[in-house]
C-alpha cells in the first residue's frame, strides 16, 4: 500500500515536469489570476531627447510672452511697501530660467517664483490697452509646479487701465478686471475665475466668483490653462486643451453674487410687529392637569410574569469559575503584587444549560406611560413665519454684457505660496481662440511630450528577469510549491473553461488524472481484498521427515542458484 502511494506521487510530479524545455506560456491571460506585466517599466537607459526651443510668433496677440531676450524691459517686480511702514510687502524674488524638474525644450525659459512662504508681485504692461467691448477675450498660460503645491496661488490678474496703474506700485490693492488660474491650500483646490464689475448705481466694485470652479492640476508637469469670454456672454475654461467647465455669465446660479442684482430686496427698516404670533401650536388648555390614573413611576420594562425557569437550569453552579489550568507567574511577588488570583473562565458545565441565579427576561411594561406632558393643539392666533416685506431694490440694474470689461492695461502675478519654483510660460492675451489653440499645439504639446518622457524615465527602474524559466526549471527550484500552484491554476481555469484548462496545462491534467485513477485503484483494490479474503488453511499437524528434507534441499538449491529476473524488472522491461 505504501509503495503504491509513493509511486502515485512520483508519477504526479514527473508529469508536471514533462515538456520542460518545450513548454509554452498560455496565450490567454485572465486579469484576476495572472500578474499583468503592464506595470513593468520600459527600458530607461536611453536618454530623453530635448529639442531646441524655437520662439513662436503670435502676430495677432495683444500680449504674448515667452520670456525671451528683452523680458526685463517688459516685466517689473513690485516695490510696494506695507501701509505705514518702510518694509517691502513683496520680498519674494523672481527669475527667468529653464525648469529643473522634468525639463522640456532645450533653452525654453519661464518666469519662476524663487522663494518659499513669501509674497511675490510682478507686472508687465501692454503696449496698448485692451478693449474687450463686443469681442472675445482669450487668456492662456502655462503653469509648472516643480515642487508641487500644498498651499498657494498660481493665478494671474488682468489689471485695470487707470491712473493708479502707472502711478503706484503693483499690490493687492491694484484694481483688476479678471483674476484667473489655479489656487490650492489643503483640501481647497480650484481654478479661480473672478470678474470685478462696477455698479452704475453705487459706483462700487464687486467681485463675481465662479461657483464650482474645476480642480487644478497639481503635478510637476506643465499644465495649460485657457479662459474664454465670448461676446454672447458665455464662458469656457480649458485645462490642457480640454473643456473643464462652460456656461453663461447671465445665469444667476453660475456666479456669486450674480452679475445683475435682484429686482427686490427685503426692507431693512421693516421689523416684526409686537403682536405677531409665530407659534404654530400651543398647550391644550382643556388638558392642563395630569390625569389621575397617570402613573409616571411605572418602569419601561418589567420581568416577564409568564416566564418559567428551564428544568435543566442549575442555580447552584457558578457561571464563571477560576481557570484550573492557570498557574501563578514565576515573577509574581505577593508582597508587591498582592495575592494572585487565577483568571475566570466560562464554566464548562454551563455550555448546554443555564447556571447561576435565574431571572425572568424583561418585556415592555403595558402600564408604562412615562413623564406626562401637556398635549398641544393648533394655535388659533397663528400668523405664520414672519419675514420682512419686499421692496424694490434701489441698487438694481441689469448687467447685459458682463464680458464687456473696462480697458485692461497690464497683466500681473500677485501671489503668496509655501512652495517655490513655480514656473509660468507662454502667456497669451488676445481675441482669437483659434490663435490660442495654434499656440498650444506649437508650444505646449511639444514640451509636454518631452516632460512626460522625463517623468517616465525618472521612475524607479524595475529589473526584468533574463528570460522566462522553463517548466522544468521552475519545478527544480521548488517542486512542492510549483506543483501546488500549477494545480491551483489548472483548477481555476477548469472552472471557467475545461477545454482551455486541459490545453493550457496538459501535464497538470495528465498528472491529476493519473493520481485520481491511482487513488481509486487503491481504494477499490482495498475493498475487494477485504470482501474476498478467506481464512488460511491450518498447517498439517505432522509432516514426514522425507518431505521436510526435500523442502530443505529445495531451499538450499535456490540459494545457490543464479538469481532470476524479478517481477519488478520484468514489468520495467515490458513498459
Secondary structure by P-SEA (a helix, b strand, c coil): caaaaaaaaaaaaaaaaccccccccccccccccccccccccccccbbbbbccbbbbbbccccccccccccccccbbbbcccccccccccccbbbbbcccccccccccbbbbbbccccbbbbbbccccbbbbcccbbbbbbbbbbcccccccccccccccccccccccccccccccccccbbbbbccccccbbbbbbbbbccccbbbbbbbcccccccccccbbbbbbbbccccbbbbbccccccbbbbccccccccccccccccccccccccccccccccccccccccccccccccccccccccccccccccccccccccccccccccccccccccccccccccccccccccccccccccccccccccccbbbbbbccccccccccccccccccccccccccccccccccccccccccccccccccccccccaaaaaaaaaacaaaaaaaaaaaaaaaccbbbbccccccaaaaaaacaaaaaaaaaaaaaaaaaccaaaaaaacaaaaaaaaaaaaaaaaaaaaaaaaaaaccccccccccccaaaaaaaaaaaaaaaaccccccaaaaaaaac
